[in-house]
Amino acid sequence: MRLIKNNTELIGIKDQNIKISLVFETDTHIEIQAKLDYPAPSCPHCHGKMIKYDFQKPSKIPLLEQAGTPTLLRLKKRRFQCKSCRRVTVAETSIVEKNCQISNLVRQKVTQLLTEKVSLTDIARRLRVSTSTVYRKLDQFTFKKHYDKLPNELIIILDNRHQTTIRNYFLKYPLKVRQQVQFITMDMSGAYIPLARKLFPNAKIVLDRFHIIQHLGRAFLKTRIAIMNQFDKKSLPYRALKNHWRLFQKDSCKLSLNSFYSKTFRQTLAPHEVVKKTLVFSKELTDYYTLYQLLLFHFQEKRVGEFFDLIEENRSKVNHYFQTVFRTFLRHKQYIQNALETDYSNAKLEATNKLNKDIKRLDFGFRNFINFKKRVFITLNIHKKRTYPVLSRC
């Protein structure tokens, strides 16, 4: 044990009625022994005169770390007794709530850490409090909801993605509010398109451009694998198609100009040279690669007519992988056209979804779905007009 010279301001205790008697450092933590004492106030019950009685048993109050070391305050609180009604009260301080043994600074730190990508168990371990304390702090967050307007922000996380659940939630908004929605972005899930058209009659449905390109990329990926498997696994064509597959998935205009040493070809080549040397091995792969790159070019240049003309022209000539994708594109032609004519996408929502997965992975699950939703909203720091967290007092 090592004694430490101290004062209340250095440790962070601003209550002048707390007098520190001893501070020492152990192997595991810093311990502070102090007393809370001040002149006897009037009785809160009968407003009579009170006298000093004795000191309460020391309360163990965890404080914030000092220089990276856990700090514990053992605080003896003065007790007062009323001369008239004989009732006993305990002295109060600003560093801890009445009948609590966790300091307000620690509670504020819990609230701050809840807005970060930190698991609830890690918060409890870092601040030397129980996990139940962190959960109780999480439960204090509530969210105000108004259904007179659809805000431009995350408004809800539903329990599941069933059509009934989605429909019942959006029907809480009046038809007049839902008619104000102009655009809806989504992936190619056919189940939600009829539901969206019914709930938001004036909205244009926009398919997310990333998912459109993803469908094309997967079709070409499966085609490349099928052609690759026609070669012997030890042959040069097989190894070239397997080792440099990422170069074929990229837009040819975006290939790097920097050369690198290819272990497959045993020479230094630029990415476009690797693609060119590999395509020599298969005429079929060359045709599909040319078609894939043309579709990417027309799509990125937002040439709607040329994009669908190319699909119609090659619809009967391609394999079943591309045929499936082309049928899907033609079935959603109007929605893809909306995607090319507008700048809306699912990018913000996909980023939010990744954040949700990060939170769920960090916490190894939640006791209930409400806690998970609260954690997401807190982390996103939603302080907007219509949906924002309100932290109630302890």
Summary of the structure (lengths in Angstrom):
residues: 394
radius of gyration: 32.9
end to end distance: 35.8
largest distance: 103.7
contacts: 1073
relative contact order: 0.10
helix: 45%
strand: 19%
